[in-house]
Amino acid sequence: MESISIFENLKRIIRLYSTPKFLYLNKFIKTHPQGGKIKVLDIGCGNRSPSLTVSLFPKIEYYGLDKEDYNLTVEDLNILENRYFKIDLEDLSDLDHCLRDNYFDFVIMNHVIEHTKNGLEILKTIAKKIKIGGVYT
């Protein structure tokens, strides 16, 4: 029993310190006045990102946005509940309509922008959704 919890802690530490988005999120949470109770938007949230992120940071309010359901499990969809937006980033009207301005504390966009044609416009639109003092990675 003891070795399982040690192994799980070791896996958690390796994930936390080997992935830049988790390093930045961890640093932000440590310095944020509300600690882990922050709103996180993960753009390109496929590939089990919801369950992995929430397992490392259980107090966050996690939102996901992606073009398609890429490798999202039932667990991921349960975590997202009504906080999942299936949007093609190249349609900025959908993006602007679905997300509130000045709402998110932390926005993750990892390996997404290079797949779009209108990257600068997307960045400008997403920037409006971040609270003053928030972080965009």
DRENPA-3360 file (N, C-alpha, C; in nm, 2 decimals, always signed):
BEGIN
1 = MESISIFE = +0.08/-0.12/+0.00/+0.00/+0.00/+0.00/+0.09/+0.13/+0.00 ~ +0.19/+0.13/+0.09/+0.28/+0.24/+0.10/+0.35/+0.27/-0.03 ~ +0.40/+0.17/-0.10/+0.47/+0.19/-0.23/+0.39/+0.25/-0.34 ~ +0.26/+0.22/-0.34/+0.17/+0.28/-0.44/+0.16/+0.43/-0.42 ~ +0.14/+0.48/-0.30/+0.13/+0.62/-0.28/+0.26/+0.69/-0.31 ~ +0.38/+0.63/-0.28/+0.51/+0.68/-0.31/+0.52/+0.69/-0.46 ~ +0.48/+0.58/-0.53/+0.49/+0.58/-0.68/+0.40/+0.69/-0.74 ~ +0.28/+0.70/-0.69/+0.19/+0.80/-0.74/+0.24/+0.94/-0.72;
9 = NLKRIIRL = +0.30/+0.97/-0.60/+0.36/+1.10/-0.57/+0.48/+1.12/-0.67 ~ +0.56/+1.02/-0.69/+0.67/+1.04/-0.78/+0.63/+1.07/-0.93 ~ +0.52/+1.00/-0.97/+0.47/+1.03/-1.10/+0.42/+1.17/-1.11 ~ +0.35/+1.22/-1.01/+0.30/+1.35/-1.00/+0.41/+1.46/-1.01 ~ +0.52/+1.43/-0.94/+0.63/+1.53/-0.94/+0.70/+1.53/-1.07 ~ +0.71/+1.41/-1.14/+0.77/+1.41/-1.27/+0.69/+1.48/-1.37 ~ +0.56/+1.46/-1.37/+0.47/+1.54/-1.46/+0.48/+1.69/-1.44 ~ +0.47/+1.72/-1.31/+0.47/+1.86/-1.27/+0.60/+1.94/-1.32;
17 = YSTPKFLY = +0.71/+1.87/-1.30/+0.84/+1.94/-1.33/+0.90/+1.91/-1.47 ~ +0.83/+1.83/-1.55/+0.88/+1.80/-1.69/+0.79/+1.87/-1.79 ~ +0.68/+1.93/-1.76/+0.59/+1.99/-1.86/+0.59/+2.14/-1.83 ~ +0.63/+2.22/-1.92/+0.64/+2.37/-1.90/+0.50/+2.43/-1.86 ~ +0.39/+2.39/-1.92/+0.26/+2.45/-1.88/+0.23/+2.42/-1.74 ~ +0.27/+2.30/-1.68/+0.24/+2.27/-1.54/+0.34/+2.35/-1.45 ~ +0.46/+2.37/-1.50/+0.56/+2.45/-1.42/+0.50/+2.59/-1.40 ~ +0.46/+2.65/-1.51/+0.41/+2.79/-1.51/+0.28/+2.80/-1.42;
25 = LNKFIKTH = +0.19/+2.70/-1.44/+0.07/+2.70/-1.36/+0.10/+2.69/-1.21 ~ +0.19/+2.60/-1.18/+0.23/+2.58/-1.04/+0.28/+2.71/-0.98 ~ +0.37/+2.78/-1.05/+0.43/+2.90/-1.00/+0.32/+3.01/-0.99 ~ +0.23/+3.02/-1.08/+0.12/+3.11/-1.07/+0.03/+3.09/-0.95 ~ +0.00/+2.96/-0.93/-0.09/+2.93/-0.82/-0.02/+2.96/-0.69 ~ +0.11/+2.94/-0.68/+0.18/+2.96/-0.55/+0.18/+3.11/-0.52 ~ +0.18/+3.20/-0.62/+0.19/+3.34/-0.59/+0.05/+3.41/-0.60 ~ -0.05/+3.34/-0.64/-0.19/+3.40/-0.65/-0.25/+3.41/-0.52;
33 = PQGGKIKV = -0.32/+3.52/-0.49/-0.38/+3.54/-0.36/-0.49/+3.43/-0.32 ~ -0.55/+3.38/-0.42/-0.65/+3.27/-0.40/-0.60/+3.13/-0.40 ~ -0.47/+3.12/-0.42/-0.40/+2.99/-0.43/-0.45/+2.92/-0.55 ~ -0.50/+2.79/-0.53/-0.54/+2.71/-0.64/-0.68/+2.73/-0.69 ~ -0.75/+2.82/-0.63/-0.89/+2.85/-0.67/-0.89/+2.95/-0.78 ~ -0.85/+2.91/-0.90/-0.84/+3.00/-1.01/-0.91/+2.94/-1.13 ~ -0.95/+3.02/-1.23/-1.01/+2.98/-1.35/-0.91/+2.96/-1.46 ~ -0.90/+2.84/-1.51/-0.80/+2.81/-1.61/-0.87/+2.77/-1.74;
41 = LDIGCGNR = -0.83/+2.83/-1.85/-0.87/+2.80/-1.98/-0.76/+2.73/-2.06 ~ -0.79/+2.60/-2.10/-0.69/+2.52/-2.18/-0.74/+2.52/-2.32 ~ -0.67/+2.59/-2.41/-0.71/+2.59/-2.55/-0.63/+2.49/-2.62 ~ -0.70/+2.39/-2.68/-0.63/+2.27/-2.73/-0.63/+2.17/-2.62 ~ -0.74/+2.14/-2.56/-0.75/+2.06/-2.44/-0.76/+1.91/-2.46 ~ -0.74/+1.87/-2.58/-0.75/+1.73/-2.61/-0.63/+1.65/-2.55 ~ -0.63/+1.52/-2.58/-0.52/+1.43/-2.53/-0.52/+1.42/-2.38 ~ -0.63/+1.40/-2.32/-0.64/+1.38/-2.17/-0.60/+1.49/-2.09;
49 = SPSLTVSL = -0.58/+1.61/-2.14/-0.54/+1.73/-2.07/-0.63/+1.76/-1.95 ~ -0.76/+1.75/-1.96/-0.84/+1.79/-1.84/-0.82/+1.70/-1.72 ~ -0.82/+1.57/-1.74/-0.80/+1.48/-1.62/-0.65/+1.49/-1.56 ~ -0.56/+1.51/-1.65/-0.42/+1.52/-1.60/-0.40/+1.66/-1.53 ~ -0.45/+1.76/-1.58/-0.43/+1.90/-1.52/-0.51/+1.90/-1.38 ~ -0.63/+1.85/-1.38/-0.71/+1.86/-1.26/-0.65/+1.76/-1.15 ~ -0.59/+1.65/-1.19/-0.53/+1.56/-1.10/-0.41/+1.63/-1.03 ~ -0.34/+1.72/-1.10/-0.22/+1.79/-1.04/-0.26/+1.91/-0.97;
57 = FPKIEYYG = -0.37/+1.97/-1.01/-0.42/+2.10/-0.95/-0.57/+2.09/-0.92 ~ -0.61/+2.01/-0.82/-0.75/+1.98/-0.79/-0.84/+2.10/-0.76 ~ -0.79/+2.21/-0.72/-0.87/+2.32/-0.68/-0.91/+2.42/-0.79 ~ -0.85/+2.40/-0.91/-0.87/+2.49/-1.02/-1.01/+2.47/-1.08 ~ -1.07/+2.57/-1.14/-1.19/+2.56/-1.21/-1.14/+2.55/-1.36 ~ -1.15/+2.44/-1.42/-1.09/+2.41/-1.55/-1.20/+2.42/-1.66 ~ -1.16/+2.49/-1.76/-1.24/+2.51/-1.89/-1.15/+2.46/-2.00 ~ -1.22/+2.40/-2.10/-1.14/+2.35/-2.22/-1.20/+2.40/-2.35;
65 = LDKEDYNL = -1.12/+2.42/-2.44/-1.16/+2.46/-2.58/-1.08/+2.38/-2.68 ~ -1.15/+2.32/-2.77/-1.08/+2.25/-2.88/-1.17/+2.24/-3.00 ~ -1.10/+2.22/-3.11/-1.17/+2.21/-3.24/-1.25/+2.08/-3.25 ~ -1.20/+1.97/-3.19/-1.27/+1.84/-3.19/-1.23/+1.77/-3.06 ~ -1.31/+1.66/-3.04/-1.29/+1.58/-2.92/-1.17/+1.49/-2.93 ~ -1.05/+1.54/-2.93/-0.93/+1.46/-2.95/-0.88/+1.39/-2.83 ~ -0.90/+1.26/-2.82/-0.85/+1.18/-2.71/-0.91/+1.22/-2.58 ~ -1.03/+1.27/-2.57/-1.10/+1.30/-2.45/-1.17/+1.18/-2.40;
73 = TVEDLNIL = -1.14/+1.14/-2.27/-1.21/+1.02/-2.21/-1.34/+1.07/-2.14 ~ -1.41/+0.97/-2.10/-1.53/+1.00/-2.02/-1.50/+1.08/-1.89 ~ -1.38/+1.05/-1.83/-1.34/+1.12/-1.72/-1.31/+1.27/-1.75 ~ -1.25/+1.29/-1.87/-1.22/+1.43/-1.91/-1.35/+1.50/-1.93 ~ -1.45/+1.44/-2.00/-1.57/+1.51/-2.03/-1.65/+1.54/-1.90 ~ -1.64/+1.45/-1.80/-1.70/+1.47/-1.67/-1.64/+1.59/-1.60 ~ -1.51/+1.60/-1.61/-1.44/+1.72/-1.55/-1.49/+1.85/-1.61 ~ -1.50/+1.84/-1.74/-1.54/+1.96/-1.82/-1.68/+2.00/-1.80;
81 = ENRYFKID = -1.77/+1.91/-1.77/-1.92/+1.93/-1.76/-1.96/+2.03/-1.86 ~ -2.01/+2.14/-1.82/-2.06/+2.25/-1.91/-1.95/+2.35/-1.94 ~ -1.83/+2.32/-1.92/-1.72/+2.41/-1.94/-1.63/+2.37/-2.06 ~ -1.69/+2.30/-2.16/-1.61/+2.26/-2.27/-1.67/+2.33/-2.40 ~ -1.58/+2.39/-2.47/-1.63/+2.47/-2.59/-1.56/+2.40/-2.71 ~ -1.65/+2.35/-2.80/-1.60/+2.29/-2.92/-1.60/+2.40/-3.03 ~ -1.49/+2.46/-3.06/-1.48/+2.58/-3.14/-1.36/+2.57/-3.24 ~ -1.38/+2.60/-3.36/-1.27/+2.62/-3.45/-1.22/+2.76/-3.43;
89 = LEDLSDLD = -1.09/+2.77/-3.38/-1.03/+2.90/-3.35/-1.03/+3.00/-3.46 ~ -1.04/+2.95/-3.58/-1.04/+3.04/-3.70/-1.17/+3.12/-3.71 ~ -1.27/+3.08/-3.64/-1.40/+3.15/-3.64/-1.40/+3.24/-3.51 ~ -1.35/+3.36/-3.52/-1.34/+3.44/-3.40/-1.47/+3.48/-3.34 ~ -1.58/+3.49/-3.42/-1.71/+3.53/-3.37/-1.76/+3.42/-3.27 ~ -1.74/+3.29/-3.30/-1.77/+3.19/-3.20/-1.69/+3.20/-3.07 ~ -1.56/+3.22/-3.09/-1.47/+3.23/-2.98/-1.50/+3.35/-2.89 ~ -1.53/+3.46/-2.95/-1.56/+3.58/-2.87/-1.70/+3.57/-2.80;
97 = HCLRDNYF = -1.79/+3.50/-2.87/-1.93/+3.49/-2.82/-1.93/+3.39/-2.70 ~ -1.86/+3.28/-2.70/-1.86/+3.18/-2.60/-1.79/+3.21/-2.47 ~ -1.69/+3.29/-2.48/-1.60/+3.31/-2.36/-1.62/+3.46/-2.31 ~ -1.64/+3.47/-2.18/-1.65/+3.60/-2.12/-1.52/+3.68/-2.11 ~ -1.53/+3.81/-2.13/-1.41/+3.90/-2.12/-1.37/+3.91/-1.97 ~ -1.24/+3.93/-1.95/-1.19/+3.95/-1.82/-1.23/+3.84/-1.72 ~ -1.22/+3.72/-1.75/-1.28/+3.61/-1.67/-1.17/+3.51/-1.62 ~ -1.08/+3.48/-1.71/-0.98/+3.37/-1.67/-0.85/+3.42/-1.61;
105 = DFVIMNHV = -0.80/+3.35/-1.51/-0.68/+3.38/-1.44/-0.56/+3.33/-1.52 ~ -0.58/+3.22/-1.58/-0.46/+3.15/-1.65/-0.51/+3.09/-1.78 ~ -0.44/+3.11/-1.89/-0.48/+3.06/-2.02/-0.36/+2.98/-2.07 ~ -0.39/+2.85/-2.10/-0.29/+2.76/-2.16/-0.32/+2.75/-2.31 ~ -0.22/+2.77/-2.40/-0.24/+2.74/-2.54/-0.11/+2.68/-2.58 ~ -0.11/+2.54/-2.58/+0.02/+2.47/-2.61/+0.01/+2.40/-2.74 ~ +0.09/+2.43/-2.83/+0.10/+2.36/-2.97/-0.04/+2.38/-3.04 ~ -0.09/+2.50/-3.05/-0.21/+2.53/-3.11/-0.19/+2.64/-3.22;
113 = IEHTKNGL = -0.14/+2.75/-3.18/-0.13/+2.87/-3.27/-0.07/+2.84/-3.41 ~ +0.03/+2.75/-3.41/+0.10/+2.72/-3.53/+0.02/+2.64/-3.63 ~ -0.10/+2.60/-3.59/-0.19/+2.53/-3.68/-0.30/+2.62/-3.73 ~ -0.30/+2.75/-3.71/-0.40/+2.84/-3.75/-0.35/+2.94/-3.85 ~ -0.44/+3.00/-3.93/-0.40/+3.10/-4.03/-0.41/+3.24/-3.97 ~ -0.48/+3.26/-3.87/-0.51/+3.39/-3.81/-0.46/+3.41/-3.67 ~ -0.33/+3.37/-3.65/-0.28/+3.36/-3.51/-0.28/+3.49/-3.43 ~ -0.25/+3.60/-3.49/-0.24/+3.73/-3.42/-0.38/+3.77/-3.38;
121 = EILKTIAK = -0.48/+3.75/-3.46/-0.62/+3.78/-3.43/-0.67/+3.69/-3.31 ~ -0.63/+3.57/-3.32/-0.67/+3.47/-3.21/-0.61/+3.52/-3.08 ~ -0.48/+3.56/-3.08/-0.41/+3.60/-2.96/-0.48/+3.73/-2.90 ~ -0.52/+3.82/-2.99/-0.58/+3.94/-2.94/-0.72/+3.91/-2.88 ~ -0.79/+3.82/-2.94/-0.93/+3.78/-2.89/-0.91/+3.72/-2.75 ~ -0.82/+3.62/-2.74/-0.80/+3.55/-2.62/-0.75/+3.65/-2.51 ~ -0.67/+3.74/-2.54/-0.62/+3.84/-2.44/-0.73/+3.91/-2.37 ~ -0.84/+3.94/-2.44/-0.95/+4.01/-2.38/-1.02/+3.92/-2.27;
129 = KIKIGGVY = -1.00/+3.79/-2.27/-1.07/+3.70/-2.18/-0.99/+3.68/-2.05 ~ -0.87/+3.73/-2.04/-0.78/+3.72/-1.93/-0.80/+3.84/-1.83 ~ -0.81/+3.80/-1.70/-0.82/+3.91/-1.60/-0.69/+3.99/-1.59 ~ -0.70/+4.11/-1.54/-0.58/+4.19/-1.52/-0.50/+4.11/-1.42 ~ -0.37/+4.09/-1.45/-0.28/+4.02/-1.36/-0.28/+3.87/-1.39 ~ -0.36/+3.83/-1.49/-0.37/+3.69/-1.53/-0.25/+3.66/-1.62 ~ -0.24/+3.53/-1.65/-0.12/+3.48/-1.73/-0.17/+3.40/-1.85 ~ -0.10/+3.42/-1.96/-0.12/+3.36/-2.09/+0.00/+3.28/-2.13;
137 = T = -0.01/+3.15/-2.13/+0.11/+3.07/-2.17/+0.09/+2.99/-2.30;
% end
